[in-house]
């Protein structure tokens, strides 16, 4: 029986690492900016995707705190989805 393996090139890994750093920097430089709200979801998604669950948890919590103030139900739903995944894997 053949196992399913994800083959990822070094270039793809570097792009993911760069994307994570850009998202992290954006949330650090502009933690309360209106444009940053979506960044918390994207940043959490990247951390979740790369199995960096401990790093993802505070990002999700901060994003939820900001989104609850705005009542952005779509992003709250996405962030809660990430929260469920992260909590299952911690």
Backbone as XML, in Angstrom:
<?xml version="1.0"?>
<chain id="A" units="angstrom">
  <residue number="1" name="UNK">
    <atom name="N" x="0.839" y="-1.175" z="0.000"/>
    <atom name="CA" x="0.000" y="0.000" z="0.000"/>
    <atom name="C" x="0.885" y="1.240" z="0.000"/>
  </residue>
  <residue number="2" name="UNK">
    <atom name="N" x="0.566" y="2.184" z="-0.835"/>
    <atom name="CA" x="1.372" y="3.385" z="-0.978"/>
    <atom name="C" x="0.876" y="4.469" z="-0.027"/>
  </residue>
  <residue number="3" name="UNK">
    <atom name="N" x="1.816" y="5.080" z="0.672"/>
    <atom name="CA" x="1.490" y="6.196" z="1.561"/>
    <atom name="C" x="1.400" y="7.480" z="0.745"/>
  </residue>
  <residue number="4" name="UNK">
    <atom name="N" x="0.583" y="8.397" z="1.190"/>
    <atom name="CA" x="0.523" y="9.709" z="0.556"/>
    <atom name="C" x="1.539" y="10.618" z="1.214"/>
  </residue>
  <residue number="5" name="UNK">
    <atom name="N" x="2.392" y="11.185" z="0.418"/>
    <atom name="CA" x="3.401" y="12.109" z="0.919"/>
    <atom name="C" x="3.269" y="13.435" z="0.201"/>
  </residue>
  <residue number="6" name="UNK">
    <atom name="N" x="3.454" y="14.479" z="0.934"/>
    <atom name="CA" x="3.479" y="15.808" z="0.353"/>
    <atom name="C" x="4.932" y="16.148" z="0.070"/>
  </residue>
  <residue number="7" name="UNK">
    <atom name="N" x="5.240" y="16.372" z="-1.183"/>
    <atom name="CA" x="6.598" y="16.734" z="-1.559"/>
    <atom name="C" x="6.630" y="18.244" z="-1.727"/>
  </residue>
  <residue number="8" name="UNK">
    <atom name="N" x="7.458" y="18.889" z="-0.925"/>
    <atom name="CA" x="7.547" y="20.339" z="-0.946"/>
    <atom name="C" x="8.983" y="20.725" z="-1.255"/>
  </residue>
  <residue number="9" name="UNK">
    <atom name="N" x="9.136" y="21.588" z="-2.225"/>
    <atom name="CA" x="10.482" y="22.022" z="-2.582"/>
    <atom name="C" x="11.006" y="23.012" z="-1.550"/>
  </residue>
  <residue number="10" name="UNK">
    <atom name="N" x="12.316" y="23.150" z="-1.516"/>
    <atom name="CA" x="12.938" y="24.109" z="-0.602"/>
    <atom name="C" x="12.452" y="25.522" z="-0.906"/>
  </residue>
  <residue number="11" name="UNK">
    <atom name="N" x="12.250" y="25.819" z="-2.186"/>
    <atom name="CA" x="11.765" y="27.134" z="-2.589"/>
    <atom name="C" x="10.375" y="27.401" z="-2.014"/>
  </residue>
  <residue number="12" name="UNK">
    <atom name="N" x="9.502" y="26.395" z="-2.047"/>
    <atom name="CA" x="8.151" y="26.556" z="-1.501"/>
    <atom name="C" x="8.194" y="26.773" z="0.006"/>
  </residue>
  <residue number="13" name="UNK">
    <atom name="N" x="9.079" y="26.053" z="0.685"/>
    <atom name="CA" x="9.221" y="26.229" z="2.134"/>
    <atom name="C" x="9.705" y="27.636" z="2.449"/>
  </residue>
  <residue number="14" name="UNK">
    <atom name="N" x="10.674" y="28.115" z="1.679"/>
    <atom name="CA" x="11.182" y="29.470" z="1.892"/>
    <atom name="C" x="10.095" y="30.507" z="1.670"/>
  </residue>
  <residue number="15" name="UNK">
    <atom name="N" x="9.233" y="30.284" z="0.687"/>
    <atom name="CA" x="8.136" y="31.219" z="0.437"/>
    <atom name="C" x="7.164" y="31.231" z="1.614"/>
  </residue>
  <residue number="16" name="UNK">
    <atom name="N" x="6.871" y="30.066" z="2.169"/>
    <atom name="CA" x="5.997" y="30.004" z="3.345"/>
    <atom name="C" x="6.631" y="30.729" z="4.525"/>
  </residue>
  <residue number="17" name="UNK">
    <atom name="N" x="7.913" y="30.480" z="4.741"/>
    <atom name="CA" x="8.617" y="31.156" z="5.838"/>
    <atom name="C" x="8.606" y="32.666" z="5.644"/>
  </residue>
  <residue number="18" name="UNK">
    <atom name="N" x="8.813" y="33.113" z="4.404"/>
    <atom name="CA" x="8.782" y="34.549" z="4.122"/>
    <atom name="C" x="7.388" y="35.126" z="4.348"/>
  </residue>
  <residue number="19" name="UNK">
    <atom name="N" x="6.375" y="34.401" z="3.930"/>
    <atom name="CA" x="4.998" y="34.864" z="4.125"/>
    <atom name="C" x="4.678" y="34.982" z="5.613"/>
  </residue>
  <residue number="20" name="UNK">
    <atom name="N" x="5.129" y="34.016" z="6.395"/>
    <atom name="CA" x="4.904" y="34.058" z="7.843"/>
    <atom name="C" x="5.585" y="35.278" z="8.445"/>
  </residue>
  <residue number="21" name="UNK">
    <atom name="N" x="6.807" y="35.553" z="8.029"/>
    <atom name="CA" x="7.537" y="36.712" z="8.556"/>
    <atom name="C" x="6.859" y="38.023" z="8.180"/>
  </residue>
  <residue number="22" name="UNK">
    <atom name="N" x="6.342" y="38.119" z="6.955"/>
    <atom name="CA" x="5.641" y="39.334" z="6.523"/>
    <atom name="C" x="4.378" y="39.540" z="7.355"/>
  </residue>
  <residue number="23" name="UNK">
    <atom name="N" x="3.614" y="38.472" z="7.567"/>
    <atom name="CA" x="2.392" y="38.575" z="8.371"/>
    <atom name="C" x="2.721" y="38.952" z="9.811"/>
  </residue>
  <residue number="24" name="UNK">
    <atom name="N" x="3.751" y="38.351" z="10.351"/>
    <atom name="CA" x="4.167" y="38.660" z="11.721"/>
    <atom name="C" x="4.557" y="40.130" z="11.835"/>
  </residue>
  <residue number="25" name="UNK">
    <atom name="N" x="5.365" y="40.600" z="10.896"/>
    <atom name="CA" x="5.813" y="41.991" z="10.912"/>
    <atom name="C" x="4.631" y="42.949" z="10.787"/>
  </residue>
  <residue number="26" name="UNK">
    <atom name="N" x="3.689" y="42.630" z="9.918"/>
    <atom name="CA" x="2.511" y="43.480" z="9.739"/>
    <atom name="C" x="1.703" y="43.597" z="11.031"/>
  </residue>
  <residue number="27" name="UNK">
    <atom name="N" x="1.528" y="42.480" z="11.734"/>
    <atom name="CA" x="0.758" y="42.535" z="12.983"/>
    <atom name="C" x="1.533" y="43.250" z="14.088"/>
  </residue>
  <residue number="28" name="UNK">
    <atom name="N" x="2.865" y="43.204" z="14.026"/>
    <atom name="CA" x="3.670" y="43.912" z="15.028"/>
    <atom name="C" x="3.697" y="45.414" z="14.770"/>
  </residue>
  <residue number="29" name="UNK">
    <atom name="N" x="3.832" y="45.806" z="13.501"/>
    <atom name="CA" x="3.914" y="47.226" z="13.165"/>
    <atom name="C" x="2.557" y="47.922" z="13.238"/>
  </residue>
  <residue number="30" name="UNK">
    <atom name="N" x="1.511" y="47.214" z="12.885"/>
    <atom name="CA" x="0.164" y="47.795" z="12.834"/>
    <atom name="C" x="-0.834" y="46.889" z="13.553"/>
  </residue>
  <residue number="31" name="UNK">
    <atom name="N" x="-0.685" y="46.708" z="14.848"/>
    <atom name="CA" x="-1.512" y="45.729" z="15.568"/>
    <atom name="C" x="-3.007" y="46.038" z="15.585"/>
  </residue>
  <residue number="32" name="UNK">
    <atom name="N" x="-3.372" y="47.296" z="15.433"/>
    <atom name="CA" x="-4.793" y="47.654" z="15.504"/>
    <atom name="C" x="-5.315" y="48.297" z="14.231"/>
  </residue>
  <residue number="33" name="UNK">
    <atom name="N" x="-4.547" y="48.238" z="13.163"/>
    <atom name="CA" x="-4.950" y="48.834" z="11.898"/>
    <atom name="C" x="-6.122" y="48.063" z="11.297"/>
  </residue>
  <residue number="34" name="UNK">
    <atom name="N" x="-7.020" y="48.784" z="10.660"/>
    <atom name="CA" x="-8.175" y="48.140" z="10.020"/>
    <atom name="C" x="-7.727" y="47.129" z="8.971"/>
  </residue>
  <residue number="35" name="UNK">
    <atom name="N" x="-6.643" y="47.417" z="8.277"/>
    <atom name="CA" x="-6.141" y="46.492" z="7.261"/>
    <atom name="C" x="-5.472" y="45.269" z="7.878"/>
  </residue>
  <residue number="36" name="UNK">
    <atom name="N" x="-5.091" y="45.368" z="9.128"/>
    <atom name="CA" x="-4.391" y="44.266" z="9.784"/>
    <atom name="C" x="-5.353" y="43.178" z="10.239"/>
  </residue>
  <residue number="37" name="UNK">
    <atom name="N" x="-6.620" y="43.493" z="10.413"/>
    <atom name="CA" x="-7.564" y="42.495" z="10.915"/>
    <atom name="C" x="-7.539" y="41.223" z="10.070"/>
  </residue>
  <residue number="38" name="UNK">
    <atom name="N" x="-7.597" y="41.375" z="8.747"/>
    <atom name="CA" x="-7.546" y="40.205" z="7.869"/>
    <atom name="C" x="-6.213" y="39.486" z="7.981"/>
  </residue>
  <residue number="39" name="UNK">
    <atom name="N" x="-5.174" y="40.233" z="8.333"/>
    <atom name="CA" x="-3.842" y="39.647" z="8.450"/>
    <atom name="C" x="-3.788" y="38.621" z="9.566"/>
  </residue>
  <residue number="40" name="UNK">
    <atom name="N" x="-4.496" y="38.844" z="10.656"/>
    <atom name="CA" x="-4.484" y="37.876" z="11.754"/>
    <atom name="C" x="-5.016" y="36.524" z="11.285"/>
  </residue>
  <residue number="41" name="UNK">
    <atom name="N" x="-6.054" y="36.546" z="10.466"/>
    <atom name="CA" x="-6.590" y="35.293" z="9.942"/>
    <atom name="C" x="-5.576" y="34.616" z="9.024"/>
  </residue>
  <residue number="42" name="UNK">
    <atom name="N" x="-4.974" y="35.391" z="8.123"/>
    <atom name="CA" x="-3.987" y="34.827" z="7.197"/>
    <atom name="C" x="-2.754" y="34.328" z="7.935"/>
  </residue>
  <residue number="43" name="UNK">
    <atom name="N" x="-2.310" y="35.092" z="8.910"/>
    <atom name="CA" x="-1.142" y="34.708" z="9.712"/>
    <atom name="C" x="-1.443" y="33.413" z="10.476"/>
  </residue>
  <residue number="44" name="UNK">
    <atom name="N" x="-2.607" y="33.348" z="11.095"/>
    <atom name="CA" x="-3.005" y="32.135" z="11.827"/>
    <atom name="C" x="-3.105" y="30.944" z="10.882"/>
  </residue>
  <residue number="45" name="UNK">
    <atom name="N" x="-3.634" y="31.177" z="9.693"/>
    <atom name="CA" x="-3.766" y="30.094" z="8.718"/>
    <atom name="C" x="-2.394" y="29.553" z="8.308"/>
  </residue>
  <residue number="46" name="UNK">
    <atom name="N" x="-1.436" y="30.439" z="8.078"/>
    <atom name="CA" x="-0.080" y="29.998" z="7.730"/>
    <atom name="C" x="0.553" y="29.200" z="8.868"/>
  </residue>
  <residue number="47" name="UNK">
    <atom name="N" x="0.400" y="29.687" z="10.085"/>
    <atom name="CA" x="0.963" y="28.976" z="11.236"/>
    <atom name="C" x="0.289" y="27.620" z="11.421"/>
  </residue>
  <residue number="48" name="UNK">
    <atom name="N" x="-1.014" y="27.596" z="11.237"/>
    <atom name="CA" x="-1.769" y="26.344" z="11.322"/>
    <atom name="C" x="-1.289" y="25.372" z="10.241"/>
  </residue>
  <residue number="49" name="UNK">
    <atom name="N" x="-1.165" y="25.862" z="9.029"/>
    <atom name="CA" x="-0.747" y="25.039" z="7.885"/>
    <atom name="C" x="0.647" y="24.450" z="8.083"/>
  </residue>
  <residue number="50" name="UNK">
    <atom name="N" x="1.520" y="25.204" z="8.743"/>
    <atom name="CA" x="2.897" y="24.742" z="8.966"/>
    <atom name="C" x="3.059" y="24.087" z="10.337"/>
  </residue>
  <residue number="51" name="UNK">
    <atom name="N" x="1.933" y="23.790" z="10.979"/>
    <atom name="CA" x="1.902" y="23.065" z="12.261"/>
    <atom name="C" x="2.624" y="23.795" z="13.399"/>
  </residue>
  <residue number="52" name="UNK">
    <atom name="N" x="2.590" y="25.121" z="13.355"/>
    <atom name="CA" x="3.178" y="25.937" z="14.414"/>
    <atom name="C" x="2.051" y="26.377" z="15.360"/>
  </residue>
  <residue number="53" name="UNK">
    <atom name="N" x="1.445" y="25.380" z="15.986"/>
    <atom name="CA" x="0.228" y="25.601" z="16.754"/>
    <atom name="C" x="0.432" y="26.505" z="17.969"/>
  </residue>
  <residue number="54" name="UNK">
    <atom name="N" x="1.541" y="26.361" z="18.664"/>
    <atom name="CA" x="1.783" y="27.205" z="19.838"/>
    <atom name="C" x="1.916" y="28.667" z="19.450"/>
  </residue>
  <residue number="55" name="UNK">
    <atom name="N" x="2.502" y="28.927" z="18.297"/>
    <atom name="CA" x="2.625" y="30.304" z="17.813"/>
    <atom name="C" x="1.279" y="30.819" z="17.305"/>
  </residue>
  <residue number="56" name="UNK">
    <atom name="N" x="0.461" y="29.923" z="16.779"/>
    <atom name="CA" x="-0.823" y="30.329" z="16.204"/>
    <atom name="C" x="-1.822" y="30.769" z="17.262"/>
  </residue>
  <residue number="57" name="UNK">
    <atom name="N" x="-1.780" y="30.152" z="18.432"/>
    <atom name="CA" x="-2.789" y="30.424" z="19.460"/>
    <atom name="C" x="-2.894" y="31.903" z="19.838"/>
  </residue>
  <residue number="58" name="UNK">
    <atom name="N" x="-1.797" y="32.600" z="20.198"/>
    <atom name="CA" x="-1.942" y="34.017" z="20.543"/>
    <atom name="C" x="-2.348" y="34.886" z="19.354"/>
  </residue>
  <residue number="59" name="UNK">
    <atom name="N" x="-1.970" y="34.489" z="18.150"/>
    <atom name="CA" x="-2.370" y="35.236" z="16.954"/>
    <atom name="C" x="-3.882" y="35.146" z="16.783"/>
  </residue>
  <residue number="60" name="UNK">
    <atom name="N" x="-4.417" y="33.958" z="16.942"/>
    <atom name="CA" x="-5.865" y="33.749" z="16.827"/>
    <atom name="C" x="-6.598" y="34.523" z="17.914"/>
  </residue>
  <residue number="61" name="UNK">
    <atom name="N" x="-6.100" y="34.451" z="19.133"/>
    <atom name="CA" x="-6.752" y="35.149" z="20.247"/>
    <atom name="C" x="-6.778" y="36.656" z="20.020"/>
  </residue>
  <residue number="62" name="UNK">
    <atom name="N" x="-5.677" y="37.217" z="19.535"/>
    <atom name="CA" x="-5.622" y="38.659" z="19.254"/>
    <atom name="C" x="-6.587" y="39.005" z="18.124"/>
  </residue>
  <residue number="63" name="UNK">
    <atom name="N" x="-6.595" y="38.194" z="17.077"/>
    <atom name="CA" x="-7.508" y="38.429" z="15.965"/>
    <atom name="C" x="-8.962" y="38.381" z="16.399"/>
  </residue>
  <residue number="64" name="UNK">
    <atom name="N" x="-9.306" y="37.412" z="17.242"/>
    <atom name="CA" x="-10.684" y="37.319" z="17.744"/>
    <atom name="C" x="-11.050" y="38.530" z="18.585"/>
  </residue>
  <residue number="65" name="UNK">
    <atom name="N" x="-10.127" y="38.987" z="19.394"/>
    <atom name="CA" x="-10.380" y="40.169" z="20.223"/>
    <atom name="C" x="-10.685" y="41.381" z="19.342"/>
  </residue>
  <residue number="66" name="UNK">
    <atom name="N" x="-9.900" y="41.573" z="18.301"/>
    <atom name="CA" x="-10.109" y="42.706" z="17.401"/>
    <atom name="C" x="-11.389" y="42.552" z="16.592"/>
  </residue>
  <residue number="67" name="UNK">
    <atom name="N" x="-11.642" y="41.356" z="16.096"/>
    <atom name="CA" x="-12.828" y="41.135" z="15.268"/>
    <atom name="C" x="-14.118" y="41.221" z="16.073"/>
  </residue>
  <residue number="68" name="UNK">
    <atom name="N" x="-14.090" y="40.806" z="17.324"/>
    <atom name="CA" x="-15.289" y="40.918" z="18.157"/>
    <atom name="C" x="-15.675" y="42.374" z="18.357"/>
  </residue>
  <residue number="69" name="UNK">
    <atom name="N" x="-14.684" y="43.259" z="18.407"/>
    <atom name="CA" x="-14.975" y="44.693" z="18.521"/>
    <atom name="C" x="-15.657" y="45.211" z="17.262"/>
  </residue>
  <residue number="70" name="UNK">
    <atom name="N" x="-15.284" y="44.651" z="16.115"/>
    <atom name="CA" x="-15.847" y="45.082" z="14.839"/>
    <atom name="C" x="-17.104" y="44.310" z="14.463"/>
  </residue>
  <residue number="71" name="UNK">
    <atom name="N" x="-17.347" y="43.218" z="15.145"/>
    <atom name="CA" x="-18.465" y="42.316" z="14.828"/>
    <atom name="C" x="-18.368" y="41.767" z="13.406"/>
  </residue>
  <residue number="72" name="UNK">
    <atom name="N" x="-17.160" y="41.441" z="12.987"/>
    <atom name="CA" x="-16.937" y="40.870" z="11.663"/>
    <atom name="C" x="-17.140" y="39.359" z="11.751"/>
  </residue>
  <residue number="73" name="UNK">
    <atom name="N" x="-18.364" y="38.929" z="11.537"/>
    <atom name="CA" x="-18.706" y="37.519" z="11.750"/>
    <atom name="C" x="-17.971" y="36.574" z="10.807"/>
  </residue>
  <residue number="74" name="UNK">
    <atom name="N" x="-17.679" y="37.012" z="9.594"/>
    <atom name="CA" x="-16.977" y="36.147" z="8.643"/>
    <atom name="C" x="-15.575" y="35.821" z="9.157"/>
  </residue>
  <residue number="75" name="UNK">
    <atom name="N" x="-14.838" y="36.835" z="9.583"/>
    <atom name="CA" x="-13.489" y="36.588" z="10.085"/>
    <atom name="C" x="-13.514" y="35.879" z="11.431"/>
  </residue>
  <residue number="76" name="UNK">
    <atom name="N" x="-14.496" y="36.172" z="12.247"/>
    <atom name="CA" x="-14.622" y="35.467" z="13.530"/>
    <atom name="C" x="-14.809" y="33.974" z="13.269"/>
  </residue>
  <residue number="77" name="UNK">
    <atom name="N" x="-15.613" y="33.639" z="12.267"/>
    <atom name="CA" x="-15.835" y="32.235" z="11.909"/>
    <atom name="C" x="-14.525" y="31.576" z="11.471"/>
  </residue>
  <residue number="78" name="UNK">
    <atom name="N" x="-13.762" y="32.252" z="10.612"/>
    <atom name="CA" x="-12.479" y="31.701" z="10.159"/>
    <atom name="C" x="-11.518" y="31.518" z="11.321"/>
  </residue>
  <residue number="79" name="UNK">
    <atom name="N" x="-11.417" y="32.531" z="12.181"/>
    <atom name="CA" x="-10.504" y="32.452" z="13.317"/>
    <atom name="C" x="-10.919" y="31.350" z="14.284"/>
  </residue>
  <residue number="80" name="UNK">
    <atom name="N" x="-12.213" y="31.200" z="14.509"/>
    <atom name="CA" x="-12.685" y="30.115" z="15.376"/>
    <atom name="C" x="-12.357" y="28.749" z="14.779"/>
  </residue>
  <residue number="81" name="UNK">
    <atom name="N" x="-12.414" y="28.645" z="13.464"/>
    <atom name="CA" x="-12.026" y="27.401" z="12.804"/>
    <atom name="C" x="-10.560" y="27.077" z="13.044"/>
  </residue>
  <residue number="82" name="UNK">
    <atom name="N" x="-9.711" y="28.102" z="12.951"/>
    <atom name="CA" x="-8.287" y="27.906" z="13.239"/>
    <atom name="C" x="-8.090" y="27.543" z="14.709"/>
  </residue>
  <residue number="83" name="UNK">
    <atom name="N" x="-8.859" y="28.173" z="15.578"/>
    <atom name="CA" x="-8.745" y="27.908" z="17.011"/>
    <atom name="C" x="-9.065" y="26.445" z="17.326"/>
  </residue>
  <residue number="84" name="UNK">
    <atom name="N" x="-10.083" y="25.915" z="16.703"/>
    <atom name="CA" x="-10.450" y="24.509" z="16.906"/>
    <atom name="C" x="-9.305" y="23.596" z="16.473"/>
  </residue>
  <residue number="85" name="UNK">
    <atom name="N" x="-8.748" y="23.861" z="15.296"/>
    <atom name="CA" x="-7.634" y="23.046" z="14.798"/>
    <atom name="C" x="-6.431" y="23.120" z="15.721"/>
  </residue>
  <residue number="86" name="UNK">
    <atom name="N" x="-6.091" y="24.330" z="16.140"/>
    <atom name="CA" x="-4.928" y="24.524" z="17.012"/>
    <atom name="C" x="-5.133" y="23.808" z="18.341"/>
  </residue>
  <residue number="87" name="UNK">
    <atom name="N" x="-6.300" y="23.970" z="18.940"/>
    <atom name="CA" x="-6.564" y="23.322" z="20.233"/>
    <atom name="C" x="-6.511" y="21.798" z="20.126"/>
  </residue>
  <residue number="88" name="UNK">
    <atom name="N" x="-6.929" y="21.247" z="18.999"/>
    <atom name="CA" x="-6.860" y="19.795" z="18.800"/>
    <atom name="C" x="-5.417" y="19.309" z="18.728"/>
  </residue>
  <residue number="89" name="UNK">
    <atom name="N" x="-4.529" y="20.179" z="18.270"/>
    <atom name="CA" x="-3.145" y="19.769" z="18.025"/>
    <atom name="C" x="-2.158" y="20.210" z="19.089"/>
  </residue>
  <residue number="90" name="UNK">
    <atom name="N" x="-2.620" y="20.916" z="20.093"/>
    <atom name="CA" x="-1.702" y="21.335" z="21.165"/>
    <atom name="C" x="-1.518" y="20.235" z="22.180"/>
  </residue>
</chain>
